[in-house]
Amino acid sequence: MPVDARTDKLIRRTTMIGTVTAAYFLLTSDFGSQPNALDPLKKAIESAQFSLKNFVFGSDKKANENAKEEPKIDRAK
């Protein structure tokens, strides 16, 4: 009995997601908060997030420099 292509694609994606989730829980469940095999991956993801945040929003150093350079409004009239 042939399976519809959309159904087959959905089943494959669901299977992959379930497999990855199960593998993640199996790798991390025994370690708790102790260092584990996924720490290098976690550090790489956090580093990429930090780099992207700095690229999009600018670094905190630049924001502080820009705030210092803005002229103050003289309200004494």
N, C-alpha and C positions, 0 to 999 in steps of 0.2 A: 504494500500500500504506500504510494508516494506521499511525502510530506510537503506541505506548502513551503515555499522558499522563505517567506516572512516568518513562519513558525519555526523553521529550522534555524534561522538567524537568531531569533529570540532565545531559543533553547541553548544555542552555543554561547551567547553572551551571558546568559544567566549562569550557566555552568562555569564559565571562566571567572565571573565575579565571585561565585560561591567558593571556588577552589582557592582563589587568592585570599579571600577573607578567612577561610579555614586555615590556610598555611600561615597567615599572619598571627592568628590566635594561637596556633600550635607553637610557633617560634617564640612568642613573647609570654606565654602563660606560665612557663616554668621559672622565668627570671624575675618577674615582678618589677621592682624599680631598679634592680641590679643591671649593670651593663649587659647588653645582649647583641646578637648578630646584626640587628637592624640599626644600631647606633650610627654607623658611618652613613647610612642612607638618610637617617633622620637629620644628621648634621648637614649633609649636602642639600637637603630640601630647605632647611632653615636658612642656610647661607644664600641659596638662590632667592628665597623670599626677601631676605634683607637687601640683596643686591637690586632686585627688581623694585622694591620700595624706594630705595635711594635713587634709582634711575628715574622713576616716575615722579616722585615727590621732592627729590633733591635731598641731599644729606642734611643732618641736623646742624653741622658746622656752617653750611651755606645759609641756612635759615637764620641762625644766630647772627652771622655777619650782616645779612640783609636787614635784620631788625635794628642793629646798631647804626647802620648807615642811613636809615630813614631820618629825614630832618624832623625836628620837633616843631610843632605848630606853636607860634607865639600868640597866646590868647590875651595877653595884657594889652588892652587898647584904651 
